[in-house]
Amino acid sequence: MVAEYRELIDLQRPHVDGFLAETIASVNEAKAVLSAAQQSGSRIMLGLTVMDDDGCRLRSGEPLKDALDAAAAFDPLAIVINCSKTRGGLAGNASAAKIWRSFWWFCQRLHRR
């Protein structure tokens, strides 16, 4: 998985100002994309996705804290929660804010009713 992310980063790096890895659903996937960015000398923002009914768990079922702890070793530009329902994102944000020094949260909504 690291090789695939590395290829994507290397192909795009000359043409972009930075990277945002979005909708990352597991600790292994987070480590892979962060490793690829580190190997290529690129800074990156990490967008994690959490369960809609439990914002303290990634969609893989793993604790959000495990992903935040793993990400800390890579010093990403930011960590965000995306592609999660408001309730899950808010819970994830509250959990992350307690254990991560700079946490940004946003919720993407395609349709407002």
Secondary structure, DSSP 4 states (H G I P E B T S, - for coil): -HHHHHHHHHHHGGG-S-EEEEEE-SHHHHHHHHHHHHHHT--EEEEE-B-SS-TTBBTTS-BHHHHHHHHHTT--SEEEE-SS-HHHHHHHHHHHHHH-SSB------S---
